[in-house]
Amino acid sequence: MLLNAGIVTLGARHHDSSFNYLSSSNSSKHPWIGPVGNRVITVDINGGGQFQSVQDAVNAVPDNNIMNVLIQIRAGCYKYELIKLAT
């Protein structure tokens, strides 16, 4: 997750743990699948977005997400800890 200038970017989280990057036999395994599409979520503490808290927006991204997700955070005072468990 990257937080920069009011934008949180969550990349797709898909990983094939059986994929061995050092092996020359990778061609027989399924390749890594990159992000498919994108989704924009807007956070506005005044109610003008899909969510009023950054935490709710982060929680809305499923663990097995296959899209790039852009969380736009509109101006406002957001005071709380942001928690996202790694998958």
Summary of the structure (lengths in Angstrom):
residues: 87
radius of gyration: 16.3
end to end distance: 12.0
largest distance: 54.0
contacts: 191
relative contact order: 0.28
helix: 10%
strand: 23%
